[in-house]
């Protein structure tokens, strides 16, 4: 289990194959696993139970199975909430799960206007030296730092993250960094710079079956003015989740306008460009 958190499973491959071979010959490993499952299910040995749930939930989330994801995370939350990963800016002792959540925590903090807390967490993980543990973590730390930076500095950190050697074996994590990188110039109205990163992220998410992230990438790509043909092959990923925040705001405003036609003071209509982009997205969604 320790090897999972520090990306050392590949180093354990020989030993694991030997255990698997011995287990097939003697059934000893099968009995061990059955015993662990019995302890977790019949006797509510929560540490094992939560670990099994923790393996299933990210897979369900990546596939867009919202109902299963919520059920699994609700069950985990009941056990994990009192134990907490720790506040932003702090890496608690004996909480290895924190290594998986660096970028998630920073992205959530920045997205909710807590840039100071996000920067504090980046400083904490840098101080802890977790970048030295594995290539994936090194890439994640640089990407998290990029999320807290502004202007050219952010682009520099994203480039550093993606140039980390040995990260090709982590396609989902690299695609997440690509998506964040593409969102940065897109929101700075540098559409041409954003498109290659967003398109690459979309292709990877689509190939891996990560539908919610593919929908987000598709929405961001359309917001750059990319032609419908570039995302047509991913039409099954499009839907309300793929609307950008501004497109969603415009759609809500349109709905409000329709519901208050008889009002003496109807809401101010959106700009022509925003209206066209949102209508294009909504028409694509309705055709599904």
Secondary structure, 3 states (H helix, E strand, C coil): CHHHHCCCHHHHHHHHHHHHHHHHHHCHHHHHHHHHHHHHHHCCCHHHHHHHHHHHHHHHHHCCCHHHHHHHHHHHHHHHCCCCCCCCCCCCCCCHHHHHCHHHHHHHHHHCCCHHHHHHHHHHHHHHCHHHCCHHHHHHHHHHHHHHCCCHHHHHHHHHHHCCCCCCCCHHHHHHHHHHHHHHHHHCCCHHHHHHHHHHHHHHHHHHCCHHHHHHHHHHHHHCCCCHHHHHHHHHHCCHHHCCHHHHHHHHHHHHHHHCCCCCCCCCCCCHHHHHHHHHHHHHHHHC
